[in-house]
């Protein structure tokens, strides 16, 4: 089932209700999980990469529940409040570690400009990715093409998310969620996506993901091409799959996506999601 991304207003209301302690404990816990995984952690991870800090995420997880009590919707957008709070935490962390060594850090940690209330709301990264995938899915496919490279791309994107969540396994587990479940929530598939098959005779993507998720969570490992070939190789209809074969399919899937979208849109909306480590080029949102 495709989930609708939270709007800016919904995020503001969610944060405000949580900051005020409204609702039952279950309500507050649900709000915190949504805000943490959909808004706070993605931006904190991106800023951590920008600043070259390996400890910012840990600081955020420890401090943010207390800091959040200071937010009020009537004072401004949560995105602006979060950006300021995260950058202040990053600045404090750098000072503690005596890493303030150049003017570039000062520029990086400068307070963000106040947002113009009349400016258009930026489309969330997840929604931009879904729109890009929709364009690629609608592209005509040659009748001679035996492999569904769009299906390969869908699986590869989720596996990349799983890899990037390696550091968050304990945090996810504390909230009763696995890395593969979070990948599904982050990049949901439509019913049409779930019924796709990578090659004739293969199980559909629903079955493919179930096999991969089961093995990933059972072993607590990252999804490598070798493991993927091993796990799927025992499935009915999957013949001769190798790690090198999967890598070639993924390259073809990426090349096909670049061709359909164009280089600029691919780099802006899709390329970062394909990285198994957090992109260094993340920019402030």
Buried (B, 14 or more C-beta within 10 A) or exposed (E): EEEEBBEBEEBBBBBBBBBEEEEEEEEBEBBBBBBBBBBBBBBBBBBBBBBEBEEBBBBBBEEBEEBBEEBBBEEBBBBBBBBEBBBEBBBBBBEEEEEEEEEEBEEBBEEEEEBEEEEEEEEBBBBBBBEBBEBBBEEEEEEEEEBBBBBBBBBBBBBBBBBBBEEBBEBBEEEEBBBBBBBBBBBBBBEEBBEBBBBEEBBBBEBBBEBBBEBBBEEEEBBBBEBBBBBBEEBEEBEEBEBEEBEEBBEBBBEBBBEBBEEEBBEBBBBBBBEBEBBEEBEEB
